[in-house]
Amino acid sequence: MKKIMTVFGVILIVFAVVLYSLAPDKNFLALEDVRSMLEENYGTVTMREAEKSILRGERYVLSFSHVLDVSQETMVTVYVYDSAQAAESDAATITPDGFGVERAGQFGRAESMQISWVDAPHFFLYENVIVQYIGMDFDLLQCLYQLCGAQIAGQPFIESPLID
């Protein structure tokens, strides 16, 4: 009887380890939400891991073809953190206009970095990720707003007037 209980216990442990290894990493669920939203609205999305940049999170670049001009590639960058608190902490370092990062550096000295973007910067905080989009595509900004809520830094965006 003792031998059967030991074997049963080992089987349960192995089963639990297998289930745990198959479960999606909770840190990447918000990244998958962003990717899914983009795929629903824009079709195929290519995702690649990128080197760290201005923020401290693990950086992923999501790219897709623009709906109106398939030759134009649009990119959204997502920074993934271990927790929502870590994402919030890093988000607080982004200047309100989105053109810089300011944080405490070594020995308590302030470090700041100014950035020249090719277009208007927009940053959103969603769960444990910071979403960055550089551009003025109103439809894309609306999609990001609907998923993430109001932007946390960057340039204001308004709907462009319709051209007849």
N, C-alpha and C positions, 0 to 999 in steps of 0.2 A: 504494500500500500504506500509506503514511504517513497519507494522508487517511482511509482506512478505519479505521485504528487510532485516529485522533483522534475520529472520529464514534462509534466503539464506546466509547471512553473517556467521551465526553460522555453517551452513553446510559446507561452504568453509573452515572455520578454522579447523573443525573436519577432513575434508578430507586432508588438508595440514599436520596436525599432524600425521595422519595415514600413509601418504606417507613418511614423514620424518622418522618415526619409522621403516618402512620397508626398507628404503635405507641402503645399506651396509655402515659401518663406514669407512670413507675415510682413517683413520689411518691404517686400516688393509688390504687395497687393495694390497699393495706391498707384505705383508705376503702371501696373497692368490696367487699372481703371482709366488712367490718362490715355494709354495706348488704345484701349477698347473704344473710348469716346472718339478718338481721332479716326479709327478704322470705320466706325459707324458713319461718320460724317465725310470722310475723305477717301475711303478705300484702303488699299494696302499701305501699311506703315512698316518701314524698315527701322529696326532698333539696333544701335551699336553702343558698346561701352566706350567712353572717351576718357582721356586723361583729366585729372582734376583741373579746375579752373579757378574762377574767382570765389567760389563757395567751397565749403569743406565736405559736402556730401559726395557720395559715389555718383558720378556723372554719366548720364545716358542721353544720346541724341536720337530723337525720333524724327524721321524724315518721310515725306510723302509728296505726291504730285498735287499741285493746286488744281482745284475743280475747274476753274475757268481757263487755265492754261497749263495743260499737262506737261509742258516742257519746263515749267517753273517748279523747282523743288522748294518746299517749305520745311523749316526745321523748328522743332520745339525741344528744349533741353530740360531734362528732369534730374534733379539732385535728390538722391535717396539717402535717408538717415536712419539710424537704429531706432529712433523714437520721434514722436511728434514734438517733444520738448527740445530735442537736439535740432530739429528743423526750425522751430520757432526761434531758438537762440541764434542760429546762423542767419535767419531771415531778418532779425533785428539789426544786423550789421549792414544791410543794404540801405543806401541813402534813399530818401523818399522819392527823388526824381529818377532813381534807377541807374544813375550814371556813376555810381561809386560804391565802395565797401569801406566801412570804418569799423575797426575792432581793436581791442586791447592786444598789444603785442608782448614781446618778451620784456620782462622787468616792469610791466605795467604801462609801458609807453604806448601811446595810441599809434596805430598803423592805419593809413588810409590809401586807397587806390582809386584813381579816377579812370573811367573807361569811356572810350569813344566808340559808340556803336554805329553800325551802318544805317540803322533806322531806330525808331522809337522802342525803348525797352519796356517790358511788362513782366512783372513777377507776381506769382500767385502761390499761396501756401495751402496745401491740401494734405491733411493727415500728417504723414511723416516725409513728405516730399515738398520741394520748392520747384515750381514750374516756371521756366523762363521762355518768353517768346520775344523775338526782336522783329518788329514789323507793325503794320497797321491794317491787317486784314480783319475787318470788323466781324465777319462771320466766325472766324477762328477765335477772336477775342471773346465773342459771345458764348461760344462753346466752352472755352476755358472758364469763363465767369459762371456758367451754369453748373459746371462740375466742381470748381474750387471755391466759388464765392468771389467777393470783391478782391481786386488786386491789392497786394501789400506794398508795392512800390512800382514806380514807373510813370510813364506819360499817360495822361488821360486819353481815353478813346471815345469817339462819338461816331455815329453812323454817318458815312459820307453821303452827300446828296446824290440822288439819282440823276444820271445824265441821260437825256433823251436822244 
